[in-house]
Structures are given as C-alpha cells and as structure tokens.
C-alpha cells in the first residue's frame, strides 16, 4: 500500500482488518520513509481448484479510520480485494481423424472405434496412434501446465501379447494426417512402459506425460496445437501366426464415448 504522506506505523497496522488474511497471519514491512506498507501472509495463498467453472478465490482486507499519518490526520476507511489464479483440471479429448492403427505392411486404419497394438495373424505388427487437440482444453491465458496425464482404456487382449515384451508409450509429432510412415516415425521421447499382462482388461491405464505436453505447448504453431503419442511393443511380432493384440477404445462419438482416450491437464489461469 502506498500513502501520500508518512504514516503512523503502529496505528496503521492496528487499523488492518481481514477475515481472509487475519492480522495474526500476516507481517508488516515499511519503507524508510513510512509511505509504503507491504503486507505479507505467513501462509501460502490458496488457489480455487476445479474445472473451468470454478470461481477464483478472493481475498479482502481493509484499513479502518483509526489509521493516521504522523501528523495525526485520520485515513478515510479503505478496502480492497484481489483474487489468486485458479488451479484448473481439464480434459483434452482425441482427434478421431488423426488416431487409429498403423500396420507394418503399410495399412492405415484411422477414425475407428478401437485402437489395436501388437501383431496380427501372418505376423504383421500394428501400433496405436493417439492425437489430442490442446486448444480444446487450454485457454490462451493458461499458465504453464503443471501436470499432464495420458489415459487410455484397455478393454481386452487377444492371444499372448506378453510374448512381444512390454508395451511402451512414445511422444511423437506426426502432423495433420495419419500415414503408413507413422509406424516408424522417430519418437521425440520414449516415455517408458505403459502396459503389461499385470494390468487386467477393462481398466484405465495412465502415464504422466508432463514434459511432452509442455514441449508441445512450447511448439504450438509448428505442431498444430496437438499432442501426439504412439503405443507399440518391444518386438514387432513373435512369429507364431496368431493374433497377439491389446485393444483400446478410440475416440468415437457414437460408441463408448465414456471410454475415449484423453489427456488430463492441470494448469493455472485467471
């Protein structure tokens, strides 16, 4: 707080009132001239937490007429409020046309109800591609994302996919189309093991992908406001001529929409 004349510091501090930041929880600091008062909370201020509809947390404080300057002149009663940022949790859903499965033989199947990962009969490997539209969940004034989590619903497995080793999640940038090349598009980052036989069918599987999403946000213009990922096994095929597949639900507006893959993002915004 800035004053036009030097203040009686003790009287001004005694005039401070707040239900949100009581005097017992703040400290007062003055400049040498007694014209600037800094009020510092001894506790961290709170962020309102929730989705985009949550109201920001507001703090109000006041100085009563008992505040006065060094000449004994009383200050007119004063009140002020401010709000902290909101801690938002929001979901980025998939772009159906840019997700699907790509096979080692060059076959591409976008915009389906299922994303398959593993190998088909005749020993043809298949990998799952996922694309999320960041503009649907991050407003322009959002602060840096503090956490991001990739989520996909595993609803079934066929054959013995564990024979292919562990399934891994990779961060990709394959652009505005799904093509045969995306089977081997170099990964921006390998995010480690995503699935194993220890995870039962009909289960949500999650993986923290915060650095990947932060990198995509830093490159929004060149990556088209998207975050893209790939699921694949360590081995392309086990050469047994049988299906060894894990099935995930895809972004489908008609079927199983409650089980569509999504990114859960956490960020601060006014």
C-alpha positions as CSV (number, residue, x, y, z in Angstrom):
1,X,0.0,0.0,0.0
2,X,1.4,3.5,-0.9
3,X,0.5,6.6,1.0
4,X,0.9,10.2,0.1
5,X,2.4,11.2,3.5
6,X,4.4,9.3,6.1
7,X,2.1,7.2,8.3
8,X,1.9,6.4,12.0
9,X,3.1,2.8,11.5
10,X,1.7,1.3,14.7
11,X,-1.7,3.0,14.3
12,X,-2.0,1.9,10.6
13,X,-1.1,-1.7,11.4
14,X,-3.7,-1.8,14.2
15,X,-6.3,-0.5,11.7
16,X,-5.7,-3.5,9.5
17,X,-8.7,-5.9,9.3
18,X,-9.4,-9.0,7.2
19,X,-11.4,-12.2,7.6
20,X,-9.4,-13.9,4.8
21,X,-6.0,-12.8,6.0
22,X,-6.3,-12.0,9.7
23,X,-3.6,-9.8,11.3
24,X,-2.3,-12.8,13.3
25,X,-1.4,-14.5,9.9
26,X,0.4,-11.5,8.3
27,X,3.6,-9.5,8.8
28,X,4.0,-5.7,8.1
29,X,7.1,-4.2,6.4
30,X,7.6,-0.4,5.9
31,X,10.0,1.6,3.7
32,X,12.3,4.0,5.4
33,X,10.0,7.0,4.7
34,X,6.9,5.3,6.2
35,X,5.0,5.8,2.9
36,X,4.8,2.2,1.6
37,X,3.4,-0.7,3.6
38,X,4.0,-4.3,2.5
39,X,1.6,-6.9,4.0
40,X,3.0,-10.4,3.7
41,X,1.0,-13.6,4.5
42,X,2.8,-16.2,6.6
43,X,0.8,-18.9,4.8
44,X,0.6,-19.8,1.1
45,X,-2.4,-18.2,-0.5
46,X,-5.0,-20.6,-1.8
47,X,-6.0,-21.4,-5.4
48,X,-9.5,-22.4,-6.2
49,X,-9.4,-25.9,-7.6
50,X,-11.8,-27.5,-10.1
51,X,-12.9,-27.2,-13.8
52,X,-13.3,-24.0,-15.8
53,X,-16.5,-23.1,-14.0
54,X,-14.9,-22.7,-10.6
55,X,-14.7,-19.1,-9.2
56,X,-11.4,-17.7,-8.3
57,X,-10.5,-17.4,-4.6
58,X,-10.9,-13.8,-3.4
59,X,-9.1,-12.1,-0.6
60,X,-10.4,-8.8,1.0
61,X,-8.7,-6.6,3.5
62,X,-9.4,-3.1,4.9
63,X,-7.9,-0.2,7.0
64,X,-10.3,1.5,9.4
65,X,-10.4,5.2,10.2
66,X,-8.0,4.6,13.1
67,X,-5.2,4.6,10.6
68,X,-3.5,8.0,10.6
69,X,-0.4,9.8,9.4
70,X,2.4,11.1,11.6
71,X,0.6,14.4,11.9
72,X,-2.5,12.7,13.4
73,X,-4.7,13.0,10.4
74,X,-7.0,10.0,10.1
75,X,-7.2,8.0,6.9
76,X,-10.6,7.6,5.3
77,X,-11.8,4.0,5.6
78,X,-10.2,1.9,2.8
79,X,-11.0,-1.6,1.5
80,X,-9.5,-3.7,-1.3
81,X,-9.8,-7.1,-2.8
82,X,-7.7,-9.4,-5.1
83,X,-8.0,-12.9,-6.5
84,X,-5.5,-15.6,-6.9
85,X,-5.2,-17.7,-10.0
86,X,-7.5,-20.8,-10.4
87,X,-5.9,-24.3,-10.4
88,X,-7.8,-25.9,-13.3
89,X,-8.1,-29.6,-14.2
90,X,-9.3,-30.1,-17.7
91,X,-9.6,-32.9,-20.3
92,X,-8.2,-32.8,-23.8
93,X,-10.0,-35.4,-26.0
94,X,-8.8,-37.1,-29.1
95,X,-8.9,-36.1,-32.7
96,X,-10.7,-39.1,-34.3
97,X,-9.3,-38.5,-37.8
98,X,-5.7,-38.4,-36.5
99,X,-5.8,-41.5,-34.3
100,X,-6.0,-45.2,-35.1
101,X,-3.7,-48.0,-36.0
102,X,-0.9,-48.4,-38.5
103,X,0.4,-51.8,-39.7
104,X,3.9,-52.8,-40.6
105,X,2.7,-53.7,-44.1
106,X,1.6,-50.1,-44.7
107,X,-2.1,-50.4,-43.9
108,X,-3.6,-47.4,-42.1
109,X,-6.9,-47.5,-40.2
110,X,-7.9,-44.1,-38.7
111,X,-11.2,-43.0,-37.1
112,X,-12.4,-46.3,-35.8
113,X,-13.9,-47.4,-32.5
114,X,-10.8,-49.5,-31.5
115,X,-7.1,-48.9,-31.4
116,X,-5.1,-52.2,-31.6
117,X,-1.5,-52.7,-30.5
118,X,0.5,-55.9,-31.1
119,X,0.7,-58.3,-34.1
120,X,-1.9,-59.8,-36.4
121,X,-2.1,-63.2,-37.8
122,X,0.6,-63.7,-40.5
123,X,3.0,-61.8,-38.1
124,X,2.1,-58.3,-39.1
125,X,2.9,-55.7,-36.4
126,X,0.4,-53.0,-35.5
127,X,0.9,-49.8,-33.5
128,X,-1.6,-47.4,-32.0
129,X,-1.5,-43.6,-32.7
130,X,-3.2,-41.0,-30.5
131,X,-3.7,-37.3,-31.2
132,X,-5.2,-34.7,-28.8
133,X,-6.3,-31.1,-29.5
134,X,-4.7,-28.9,-26.9
135,X,-6.9,-25.9,-28.0
136,X,-10.0,-27.6,-26.5
137,X,-8.6,-27.7,-23.0
138,X,-6.0,-24.9,-22.7
139,X,-7.2,-21.3,-22.9
140,X,-4.8,-18.8,-24.4
141,X,-4.2,-17.2,-20.9
142,X,-3.3,-20.5,-19.2
143,X,-0.1,-20.6,-17.3
144,X,2.4,-23.4,-17.9
145,X,0.9,-26.8,-17.5
146,X,2.0,-28.2,-14.1
147,X,1.0,-31.8,-14.9
148,X,-0.4,-33.8,-17.8
149,X,-1.5,-37.4,-17.8
150,X,-2.2,-39.7,-20.8
151,X,-5.2,-42.0,-20.3
152,X,-6.4,-44.9,-22.4
153,X,-9.0,-47.6,-21.6
154,X,-7.8,-51.2,-22.2
155,X,-10.8,-53.3,-22.7
156,X,-9.4,-56.6,-24.0
157,X,-6.4,-58.7,-25.0
158,X,-6.2,-61.5,-27.6
159,X,-3.6,-64.2,-27.8
160,X,-0.4,-63.8,-25.9
161,X,0.7,-60.1,-26.3
162,X,3.2,-60.6,-23.4
163,X,5.3,-62.6,-25.9
164,X,6.1,-59.3,-27.6
165,X,7.6,-57.8,-24.4
166,X,6.5,-54.7,-22.7
167,X,4.2,-52.1,-24.4
168,X,5.8,-48.6,-24.4
169,X,4.4,-45.1,-24.9
170,X,6.2,-42.7,-27.1
171,X,5.8,-38.9,-27.7
172,X,5.5,-38.2,-31.4
173,X,4.8,-35.4,-33.9
174,X,3.3,-37.0,-37.0
175,X,1.4,-33.9,-38.1
176,X,-2.0,-33.4,-39.6
177,X,-2.5,-36.8,-41.2
178,X,-2.2,-40.4,-40.3
179,X,0.0,-42.3,-42.7
180,X,1.9,-45.6,-43.1
181,X,5.2,-43.7,-42.2
182,X,3.9,-43.2,-38.7
183,X,4.6,-46.8,-37.9
184,X,8.3,-45.8,-37.7
185,X,8.2,-42.1,-37.3
186,X,11.1,-41.3,-34.9
187,X,9.9,-40.6,-31.4
188,X,10.5,-37.3,-29.7
189,X,10.8,-39.1,-26.4
190,X,10.3,-42.7,-25.1
191,X,8.0,-42.4,-22.1
192,X,8.6,-46.0,-20.8
193,X,6.4,-49.0,-20.1
194,X,2.7,-48.4,-20.5
195,X,1.0,-51.8,-20.3
196,X,1.8,-55.3,-19.2
197,X,-0.1,-58.5,-18.5
198,X,-0.4,-57.5,-14.9
199,X,-3.0,-54.9,-16.0
200,X,-6.4,-56.6,-16.3
201,X,-8.9,-56.0,-19.1
202,X,-11.5,-53.2,-18.7
203,X,-9.0,-50.9,-17.0
204,X,-7.9,-47.3,-17.4
205,X,-4.2,-47.1,-17.8
206,X,-2.5,-43.7,-17.2
207,X,1.0,-42.3,-17.7
208,X,2.4,-38.9,-16.7
209,X,3.4,-37.1,-19.9
210,X,4.0,-33.6,-18.4
211,X,7.4,-32.8,-20.2
212,X,5.9,-34.0,-23.5
213,X,2.9,-31.7,-23.3
214,X,4.9,-28.8,-22.1
215,X,7.2,-29.3,-25.2
216,X,4.1,-29.4,-27.5
217,X,2.8,-26.1,-25.9
218,X,6.2,-24.5,-26.5
219,X,5.9,-25.5,-30.2
220,X,2.1,-24.9,-30.7
221,X,2.5,-23.2,-34.1
222,X,4.6,-25.9,-35.7
223,X,2.7,-28.8,-34.1
224,X,-0.8,-27.5,-34.9
225,X,-2.0,-27.3,-31.2
226,X,-1.7,-31.0,-30.9
227,X,-0.1,-33.6,-28.6
228,X,0.5,-37.0,-30.3
229,X,1.6,-40.4,-28.9
230,X,2.2,-43.9,-30.1
231,X,1.8,-47.3,-28.3
232,X,4.0,-50.2,-29.5
233,X,5.6,-53.4,-28.3
234,X,9.3,-54.0,-27.9
235,X,9.0,-56.8,-30.6
236,X,7.1,-56.3,-33.8
237,X,5.9,-59.9,-33.9
238,X,6.5,-63.3,-32.1
239,X,6.2,-65.1,-35.5
240,X,3.6,-67.6,-34.3
241,X,1.0,-66.6,-37.0
242,X,-1.6,-65.8,-34.3
243,X,-3.3,-62.6,-33.0
244,X,-1.4,-61.1,-30.1
245,X,-3.3,-57.9,-29.6
246,X,-4.3,-55.4,-26.9
247,X,-7.4,-53.4,-27.7
248,X,-8.0,-49.8,-26.5
249,X,-11.2,-47.8,-27.1
250,X,-10.8,-44.9,-29.5
251,X,-12.4,-41.5,-29.9
252,X,-15.8,-42.5,-31.2
253,X,-18.7,-40.0,-30.9
254,X,-21.3,-42.8,-31.0
255,X,-19.9,-45.8,-29.3
256,X,-18.1,-45.9,-25.9
257,X,-17.6,-42.2,-25.7
258,X,-17.2,-42.5,-21.9
259,X,-14.1,-44.6,-22.5
260,X,-12.4,-42.4,-25.2
261,X,-8.7,-41.7,-24.6
262,X,-7.9,-38.3,-23.2
263,X,-5.2,-36.1,-21.7
264,X,-5.8,-34.8,-18.2
265,X,-4.1,-31.4,-17.8
266,X,-3.5,-29.2,-14.8
267,X,-2.7,-25.5,-15.1
268,X,-3.2,-22.1,-13.6
269,X,-5.4,-19.4,-15.2
270,X,-7.0,-16.2,-14.0
